[in-house]
Amino acid sequence: MTDTAAAKAATPGPGPASAPRRSYAKLAADESREDYSLRYAPHSFRRWSPATVAGTALGGIAYLADFAIGASIVFAYGFTSGLAAILTAAAVIFLTGIPIARACATYGLDMDLITRGAGFGYFGSTLTSLIYASFTFIFFALEGSIMAQAMHQAMGLPVEIGYLVTTLIVIPIVFKGMGALAKVQAWTQPVWLIGLVLPFLVLAFQAPDAWGAFTHFGGTEGAGAGFSWTGFGFGTGIALSLIAQIGEQADYLRFMPAKTAANSRTWRTAVLAAGPGWVIIGAAKQLGGAFLAFAALETVGKTHALEPIAPQIEALRPWLGSFALPAAALFVIVSQVKINVTNAYSGSLSWSNFFSRITHRHPGRVWYIFLNLGIALTLMELDMFAMLGKLLGFYSNVGIAWIAAVAADLVINKRLGLSPPYIEFKRAYLYAVNPAGFGAMVIASTVSILAFFGLFGPYAEAFSTFIAAGLALVLCPLIAWATGGKYYLARPNGVWGASRAEGSGGGPGAQALDVTATHTCSVCETAYELPDIADCPVQSGPICSLCCSLDAACGDVCRKAPQGGAVVLPMPTVRRF
């Protein structure tokens, strides 16, 4: 059983009766709020069923930025190019999301910890924490802008005040963690589903010819209804900005219960649906949003057609009359609350990971909620919604280089034996930087950004995200092969070897007596499950992953002198319930 130092059910360690050498702040020690933000999610905490975890994860994709993104793509490049771009981006996101979702659900790790062990190294993944954090506050700002537009339409609230309201409203929910998030997503799902389907149902009866006209739509910028390679490339780049959404799905998937013979089919289905499966709904929403915007274009004009609230109102008006406005506003507000609690939650996790490695301090996940929301609020006040296409097109170059490199390691490197067959995320066993994943991402994103700004010509500019994905997929295994996989592990993991019933050897590939067996951390004196424990020569005993990360004085002895760094640990404690 894994508990925090503040938990009532904590198992006292064998250490001295004096106070532990590290005591976490109250908020950081309360895992009912902290949700194991910087460490492995133990089996004792994964108390939700696969269906509940999947439902909570999918609740977060209620956002309406999909509507705005789809509309902006089709308005700019026409229906044919826009459709091809949206479907191609969805296929790329789905394929890269499969191995990442399975890894997060299997190992109980979030995207940051998976990235550490999947070719980036301990400090190498620090940059990706910033990439992921920027994804959460960029999309929080986009969603918040949409919500503020709805409140302005429905209540006359100035959008500047609306930005503040949409920011403040999520704080109490995100503060309480996964338990509160699961309840909010479940309670709001019926309202969201009705609001999502109703406008299309109305148009099916009131404007049955609209879809046919939409398929011949040439956009508002003169692109034409035919296929354009450059339009396809630019549109795909905008849609691929959503590729980092798999990180938010992973923040929920890490709480998936262990896969067993009894739940195997349900587990696989839930992981597939809640992981890469989100993009199927996402692509449908992009096309649906473009259709609603097209149907409302003549009535509300181009600018308002790109704001999801106006097309919703126009679609509902034939059936609901004067109630169309409040009904549309309710749907938009519910949708934006559902996604922005996820954006704020995931952002707090990412900032926690970043600052813990830079400062060797961890005051608690909840404090970083305010940092993430402060940045998002600033972006909203700067009217970033007006820069939607360019901003997302640029961001996707970096995001896809990161995700493609991680996927390449999980699918290619591990199967070819170029990297360990498991995910090692603990500082004690990792090099600071692994050139396989980190190098691939830096090179791929640099080249693609140069292409995005036109350095290599108009076609390379349009297909810059394809350059990013292709380079990352090729370079990650190539660098791993060239370096012989040397930079994945600084030393062997001996903790699991100490728990084997017979024989020798270590690493999470070894057969442990029980994955839920515990060692007591010699620093904070709290019991943690084996995957969260390292052997520490400085402490001459076991140390939990977080205490290891926060140690600023050890000098990384275990990694720099692995021949003298191994510590023989006692047999772990196996608790039966």
VEXVO-586432 format. One line per field, with one value per residue (C-alpha): x negated, y, z negated; residue in one letter. Coordinates in steps of 0.02 Angstrom, whole numbers, plus 50000, padded with zeros to 5 digits. Each point is the difference from the previous one (the first is absolute). Layout:
<sites>
east	X, ...
north	Y, ...
up	Z, ...
resn	A, ...
</sites>
This chain:
<sites>
east	50000, 49934, 50048, 49932, 49919, 50160, 50117, 50084, 49965, 49813, 49891, 49862, 49827, 49864, 49902, 49969, 50139, 49941, 50084, 49963, 49863, 50128, 50179, 50107, 50109, 50180, 50066, 49858, 50027, 50188, 50016, 50189, 49954, 49824, 50048, 49820, 49956, 49813, 49995, 50067, 50186, 50006, 50125, 50073, 50055, 50069, 50171, 50103, 50065, 49935, 50169, 49995, 49822, 50044, 50159, 49907, 49862, 50126, 50098, 49852, 50020, 50162, 49906, 50062, 49830, 50025, 50148, 49896, 49849, 50103, 50090, 49837, 49923, 50149, 50028, 49816, 49971, 50171, 50098, 49900, 49828, 50069, 50081, 49840, 49898, 50114, 50007, 49812, 49960, 50123, 49914, 49828, 50063, 50089, 49849, 49875, 50121, 50022, 49828, 49998, 50172, 49955, 49837, 50080, 50140, 49882, 49866, 50109, 49898, 50047, 49932, 49850, 49940, 50030, 49897, 49856, 49981, 50046, 49841, 49987, 49910, 50031, 49964, 50033, 50184, 49999, 50020, 50149, 50080, 49998, 50070, 50141, 50032, 50013, 50127, 50109, 49998, 50017, 50154, 50066, 49992, 50086, 50139, 50015, 50019, 50142, 50085, 49981, 50079, 50149, 50021, 49989, 50136, 50114, 49976, 49915, 49848, 49847, 49880, 49857, 50102, 50053, 49817, 49979, 50160, 49954, 49831, 50061, 50144, 49888, 49887, 50106, 50023, 49819, 49940, 50086, 49921, 50055, 50148, 50084, 49955, 50083, 50161, 50007, 49973, 50134, 50131, 49981, 49993, 50189, 50018, 49848, 50059, 50172, 49922, 49877, 50128, 50149, 49934, 49961, 50170, 50086, 49900, 50039, 50185, 49994, 49860, 49980, 49905, 49869, 49880, 49997, 49962, 49865, 49906, 49980, 49945, 49843, 49961, 50002, 49823, 50018, 49922, 50134, 50094, 49867, 49851, 49844, 49837, 49946, 50172, 49995, 49828, 50041, 50167, 49920, 49874, 50138, 50096, 49840, 49983, 50117, 49875, 49943, 50178, 49941, 49906, 50163, 50076, 49847, 50026, 50159, 49941, 49864, 50141, 50058, 50004, 49880, 50047, 50054, 50072, 50171, 49998, 49884, 50129, 50077, 49827, 49941, 50160, 49995, 49817, 50028, 50158, 49933, 49825, 49989, 50188, 50033, 49944, 50142, 50125, 49883, 49992, 50189, 50017, 49880, 50103, 50162, 49938, 49951, 50173, 50090, 49890, 50037, 50188, 49993, 49877, 50125, 50098, 49861, 49850, 49828, 49933, 50146, 50017, 49828, 50062, 50093, 50139, 50073, 50021, 50077, 50130, 50043, 50017, 50116, 50107, 50127, 50053, 49964, 50034, 49954, 49935, 49863, 49882, 50007, 49998, 49846, 49915, 50032, 49924, 49846, 49972, 50019, 49883, 49868, 50006, 49978, 49843, 49924, 49999, 49895, 49887, 49971, 49972, 49877, 49910, 49974, 49923, 49883, 49941, 49971, 49887, 49905, 49966, 49961, 49852, 49941, 50020, 49997, 50156, 50180, 50127, 50146, 50088, 50140, 49888, 49957, 50184, 49987, 49844, 50082, 50162, 49907, 49911, 50162, 50093, 49863, 50014, 50188, 49985, 49879, 50137, 49903, 50161, 49970, 49832, 50069, 49936, 49821, 49977, 50058, 49904, 49839, 50033, 50036, 49822, 49930, 50141, 49993, 49809, 50017, 50144, 49927, 49832, 50084, 50109, 49846, 49912, 50150, 50039, 49832, 49857, 50073, 50050, 49827, 49914, 49924, 50077, 50053, 50165, 50074, 50017, 49872, 50047, 49898, 49856, 49888, 49991, 50007, 49872, 50036, 50028, 50030, 49957, 50114, 50167, 49943, 49880, 50130, 50129, 49881, 49938, 50173, 50085, 49859, 50002, 50190, 50013, 49875, 50108, 50157, 49925, 49967, 49812, 50015, 50137, 50191, 50028, 49884, 50090, 50167, 49936, 49890, 50093, 49971, 49815, 50006, 50087, 49891, 49835, 50049, 50057, 49838, 49875, 50057, 49959, 49849, 49920, 50042, 49915, 49849, 49975, 50036, 50142, 49867, 50093, 50161, 49937, 49858, 50001, 50108, 50156, 49965, 50155, 50111, 49861, 49997, 50182, 49986, 50045, 49846, 49855, 49915, 50010, 50111, 50103, 50187, 49992, 49959, 50140, 50035, 50085, 50137, 50004, 50089, 49861, 49921, 49838, 49996, 49909, 49849, 50027, 50186, 50030, 50156, 50035, 50010, 50028, 49848, 50014, 49982, 49843, 49815, 49847, 49899, 49816, 50002, 50144, 49938, 50176, 50159, 50058, 50164, 49997, 50055, 49873, 49870, 50053, 49996, 49829, 49885, 49846, 49971, 49891, 50081, 49878, 50107, 49992, 49820, 49925, 50118, 49869, 50007, 50178, 50098, 50086, 50066, 50176, 50098, 50147, 50147, 50156, 50144, 50169, 50156, 50176
north	50000, 50170, 50149, 50173, 50056, 50088, 49855, 49914, 49826, 50026, 49856, 50059, 49957, 49917, 50162, 50097, 50072, 50177, 50102, 49948, 50094, 50070, 50046, 50063, 50153, 49966, 50022, 49900, 49857, 49986, 49878, 50024, 50169, 49967, 49845, 49937, 50145, 49964, 49813, 49831, 49977, 49851, 49858, 50048, 50167, 49930, 49967, 50044, 49876, 50005, 50069, 50141, 50050, 49997, 50100, 50132, 50011, 50016, 50130, 50116, 50003, 50098, 50155, 50110, 50052, 49854, 50094, 50158, 49904, 49904, 50157, 50098, 49860, 49981, 50189, 50024, 49852, 49940, 49842, 49871, 50052, 50030, 49828, 49914, 50100, 49961, 49813, 49986, 50089, 49887, 49844, 50063, 50044, 49833, 49895, 50093, 49999, 49811, 49953, 50152, 49962, 49817, 50047, 50128, 49880, 49853, 50088, 50125, 50148, 50168, 50070, 50083, 49842, 49896, 50126, 49988, 49814, 49999, 50074, 50172, 49976, 50081, 50181, 49975, 49986, 50168, 50088, 49891, 50049, 50179, 49945, 49908, 50143, 50120, 49884, 50007, 50189, 50036, 49892, 50062, 50174, 49946, 49911, 50143, 50123, 49896, 49994, 50188, 50026, 49895, 50098, 50163, 49942, 49931, 50125, 50150, 49970, 50089, 49871, 50067, 49959, 49836, 49950, 50022, 49905, 49852, 49993, 50009, 49877, 49848, 50026, 49914, 49845, 49983, 50032, 49840, 49885, 49843, 49961, 50168, 49994, 49830, 50062, 50159, 49906, 49872, 50125, 50115, 49866, 49989, 50188, 50003, 49855, 50079, 50167, 49920, 49902, 50120, 50132, 49867, 49920, 50168, 50031, 49825, 50046, 50186, 50008, 49826, 50069, 50090, 49853, 49981, 50185, 49986, 49867, 50126, 50142, 50086, 50095, 50186, 50038, 49947, 49828, 49914, 49838, 49890, 49917, 50103, 49922, 50157, 50021, 49819, 50022, 50160, 49929, 49840, 50103, 50096, 49840, 49915, 50133, 49887, 49856, 50043, 49964, 49822, 50071, 50056, 49830, 49921, 50102, 49897, 49836, 49982, 49962, 49850, 49844, 49859, 49893, 49825, 49848, 50051, 50179, 49982, 50037, 50146, 50068, 49997, 50079, 50137, 50041, 50007, 50106, 50120, 50009, 50021, 49977, 50180, 50058, 49908, 50108, 50148, 49985, 49983, 50158, 50095, 49954, 50034, 50169, 50046, 49949, 50103, 50150, 49980, 49990, 50161, 50093, 50106, 50045, 50045, 50036, 49921, 50067, 49941, 49837, 49951, 50026, 49839, 50088, 50092, 49846, 49906, 50136, 50008, 49811, 49990, 50152, 49911, 49883, 50097, 50179, 50121, 49857, 49963, 50126, 49934, 49819, 50031, 50097, 49860, 49872, 50107, 50036, 49817, 49947, 50126, 49957, 49816, 50030, 50141, 49903, 49873, 50135, 50077, 49830, 49939, 50167, 49988, 49827, 50059, 50155, 49893, 49884, 50145, 50098, 49848, 49960, 50180, 50055, 49834, 50059, 49944, 50107, 49902, 49984, 50118, 50154, 49980, 50010, 50188, 50016, 49909, 50097, 50165, 49970, 49944, 50154, 50112, 49917, 50023, 50184, 50016, 49928, 49848, 49931, 50118, 49916, 49822, 49930, 50064, 49961, 49820, 49973, 50052, 49901, 49838, 49993, 49982, 49893, 49871, 49986, 49957, 49877, 49915, 49974, 49920, 49890, 49947, 49944, 49901, 49917, 49985, 50012, 49887, 49867, 50002, 49992, 50173, 50057, 49908, 49905, 50099, 50184, 50057, 50172, 50019, 50121, 49872, 49893, 50128, 50105, 50185, 50005, 49858, 50056, 49870, 50083, 50172, 50022, 49938, 50124, 50149, 49967, 49961, 50151, 50119, 49947, 50002, 50173, 50068, 49922, 50075, 50173, 49972, 49969, 49848, 50061, 50002, 49812, 49966, 50139, 49917, 49827, 50052, 49886, 49851, 50043, 50004, 49831, 49915, 50060, 49953, 49825, 49968, 50086, 49923, 49819, 50056, 50092, 49858, 49878, 50114, 50017, 49817, 50048, 50056, 50151, 49916, 49933, 50070, 49843, 49845, 50008, 49879, 50031, 49877, 49871, 50004, 49948, 49845, 49835, 49918, 50038, 50167, 50149, 50153, 50126, 50010, 49859, 49881, 49903, 50082, 49914, 50132, 50163, 50080, 49950, 50149, 50069, 50143, 50153, 50037, 50188, 50035, 49833, 49956, 49833, 50001, 49863, 49926, 50095, 50163, 49947, 50014, 49938, 50150, 49985, 50172, 49949, 49820, 49938, 50020, 50170, 50048, 50081, 50171, 50012, 49946, 50138, 50133, 49956, 50145, 49942, 49819, 50042, 49860, 49876, 49853, 50049, 50061, 49851, 49856, 49870, 50057, 50060, 49839, 49977, 49833, 50028, 49887, 49900, 50116, 49997, 49909, 50048, 49898, 50070
up	50000, 50045, 49894, 49967, 49840, 49951, 50036, 49856, 50066, 50025, 49948, 49883, 50059, 49901, 49982, 49839, 49897, 50039, 50136, 50179, 50093, 50122, 49962, 50142, 49987, 49956, 50177, 50078, 49877, 50028, 50144, 50006, 50077, 50062, 50101, 50004, 50114, 50005, 49976, 50048, 49966, 49881, 50014, 49832, 50074, 50163, 49927, 50154, 50128, 50181, 50055, 49872, 50047, 50185, 49972, 49901, 50132, 50142, 49903, 50024, 50189, 49989, 50054, 50141, 50065, 50119, 50073, 50023, 50068, 50126, 50057, 50019, 50105, 50117, 50015, 50045, 50117, 50058, 49962, 50099, 49938, 49825, 49991, 50057, 49874, 49853, 50039, 50029, 49838, 49908, 50071, 49944, 49827, 49981, 50052, 49891, 49854, 49990, 49927, 49886, 49927, 49970, 49915, 49884, 49950, 49978, 49898, 49905, 50064, 50073, 50163, 49920, 49914, 50157, 50099, 49877, 50028, 50185, 50067, 49918, 49835, 49832, 50046, 50185, 49965, 49910, 50167, 50044, 49834, 50063, 50169, 49913, 49878, 50147, 50081, 49845, 49979, 50187, 50011, 49834, 50074, 50160, 49905, 49877, 50144, 50071, 49830, 49978, 50171, 49944, 49839, 50098, 50119, 49864, 49859, 50077, 49890, 50070, 50071, 49893, 49844, 50079, 50016, 49813, 49958, 50111, 49914, 49821, 50020, 50024, 49849, 49865, 50110, 50054, 49822, 49941, 50130, 50090, 49887, 50035, 50184, 50021, 49920, 50105, 50162, 49957, 49942, 50151, 50134, 50036, 50024, 50113, 50108, 50027, 50042, 50120, 50101, 50001, 50125, 50130, 49973, 50030, 50160, 50064, 49998, 50035, 50129, 50077, 50150, 49895, 49991, 50189, 50020, 49866, 50099, 50142, 49886, 50063, 49840, 49965, 50060, 50181, 49980, 50104, 49973, 50084, 49918, 49967, 49939, 49909, 49923, 49946, 49923, 49905, 49942, 49937, 49903, 49911, 49958, 49938, 49865, 49902, 49997, 49823, 49940, 49970, 49850, 49920, 50036, 49919, 49842, 49975, 50076, 49868, 49877, 50101, 49890, 50038, 50149, 49947, 50086, 49936, 50064, 50150, 50135, 49905, 49958, 50181, 50063, 49869, 50034, 50188, 49983, 49869, 50075, 50189, 50020, 49949, 50172, 50088, 49907, 50021, 50190, 50008, 49895, 50114, 50153, 49905, 49942, 50177, 50060, 49868, 50041, 50186, 49966, 49898, 50111, 50098, 49844, 49877, 50112, 50004, 49835, 49894, 50097, 49934, 49822, 49951, 49904, 50152, 50113, 49853, 49976, 50185, 50013, 49849, 50041, 50115, 49860, 49841, 50055, 49862, 49892, 50128, 49920, 49820, 50061, 50107, 49861, 49875, 50119, 50031, 49815, 49950, 50141, 49951, 49815, 50044, 50101, 49900, 49837, 50097, 50073, 49830, 49917, 50131, 49998, 49813, 50022, 50136, 49908, 49844, 50098, 50077, 49842, 49891, 50114, 50014, 49819, 49905, 49908, 50004, 49906, 50076, 50167, 49954, 49993, 50183, 50046, 49971, 50108, 50145, 49986, 49985, 50165, 50083, 49938, 50070, 50171, 49998, 49959, 50147, 50114, 50058, 50077, 50147, 50034, 49993, 50165, 49994, 49816, 50016, 50161, 49915, 49841, 50094, 50067, 49825, 49932, 50138, 49990, 49815, 50015, 50155, 49912, 49848, 50111, 50101, 49843, 49936, 50167, 50088, 49875, 49869, 50126, 50079, 49831, 50021, 49836, 49840, 50015, 49855, 49952, 49873, 49934, 49840, 49991, 49916, 50158, 50141, 50090, 49995, 50189, 50121, 50178, 50079, 49962, 49944, 50146, 50125, 49933, 50001, 50176, 50070, 49920, 50050, 50182, 50009, 49919, 50127, 50136, 49920, 50017, 50185, 50001, 50115, 50115, 50004, 50005, 49855, 49906, 50030, 49951, 49854, 49879, 50114, 49996, 49809, 49988, 50131, 49927, 49822, 50052, 50095, 49886, 49834, 50048, 50103, 49854, 49881, 50120, 50025, 49812, 49965, 49883, 49876, 49933, 49945, 49833, 49897, 49894, 49976, 49892, 49858, 49896, 50089, 50004, 49811, 49996, 50107, 49923, 50073, 50114, 50028, 50113, 49992, 50091, 50019, 50125, 49856, 49918, 49833, 49857, 50009, 50096, 49853, 49879, 49913, 49934, 49876, 50065, 49890, 50021, 49976, 49909, 50099, 50085, 50190, 50126, 50087, 50166, 49902, 49904, 50042, 49906, 49939, 49951, 49917, 49885, 49993, 50027, 50101, 50058, 50083, 50171, 49938, 49858, 50127, 50121, 49866, 49930, 50045, 49904, 50050, 50150, 50102, 49925, 50052, 50184, 50007, 49911, 50035, 49958, 49820, 49996, 49977, 49833, 49940, 49938, 49883, 50064, 50030, 49894, 50083, 49932, 50031, 49990
resn	M, T, D, T, A, A, A, K, A, A, T, P, G, P, G, P, A, S, A, P, R, R, S, Y, A, K, L, A, A, D, E, S, R, E, D, Y, S, L, R, Y, A, P, H, S, F, R, R, W, S, P, A, T, V, A, G, T, A, L, G, G, I, A, Y, L, A, D, F, A, I, G, A, S, I, V, F, A, Y, G, F, T, S, G, L, A, A, I, L, T, A, A, A, V, I, F, L, T, G, I, P, I, A, R, A, C, A, T, Y, G, L, D, M, D, L, I, T, R, G, A, G, F, G, Y, F, G, S, T, L, T, S, L, I, Y, A, S, F, T, F, I, F, F, A, L, E, G, S, I, M, A, Q, A, M, H, Q, A, M, G, L, P, V, E, I, G, Y, L, V, T, T, L, I, V, I, P, I, V, F, K, G, M, G, A, L, A, K, V, Q, A, W, T, Q, P, V, W, L, I, G, L, V, L, P, F, L, V, L, A, F, Q, A, P, D, A, W, G, A, F, T, H, F, G, G, T, E, G, A, G, A, G, F, S, W, T, G, F, G, F, G, T, G, I, A, L, S, L, I, A, Q, I, G, E, Q, A, D, Y, L, R, F, M, P, A, K, T, A, A, N, S, R, T, W, R, T, A, V, L, A, A, G, P, G, W, V, I, I, G, A, A, K, Q, L, G, G, A, F, L, A, F, A, A, L, E, T, V, G, K, T, H, A, L, E, P, I, A, P, Q, I, E, A, L, R, P, W, L, G, S, F, A, L, P, A, A, A, L, F, V, I, V, S, Q, V, K, I, N, V, T, N, A, Y, S, G, S, L, S, W, S, N, F, F, S, R, I, T, H, R, H, P, G, R, V, W, Y, I, F, L, N, L, G, I, A, L, T, L, M, E, L, D, M, F, A, M, L, G, K, L, L, G, F, Y, S, N, V, G, I, A, W, I, A, A, V, A, A, D, L, V, I, N, K, R, L, G, L, S, P, P, Y, I, E, F, K, R, A, Y, L, Y, A, V, N, P, A, G, F, G, A, M, V, I, A, S, T, V, S, I, L, A, F, F, G, L, F, G, P, Y, A, E, A, F, S, T, F, I, A, A, G, L, A, L, V, L, C, P, L, I, A, W, A, T, G, G, K, Y, Y, L, A, R, P, N, G, V, W, G, A, S, R, A, E, G, S, G, G, G, P, G, A, Q, A, L, D, V, T, A, T, H, T, C, S, V, C, E, T, A, Y, E, L, P, D, I, A, D, C, P, V, Q, S, G, P, I, C, S, L, C, C, S, L, D, A, A, C, G, D, V, C, R, K, A, P, Q, G, G, A, V, V, L, P, M, P, T, V, R, R, F
</sites>
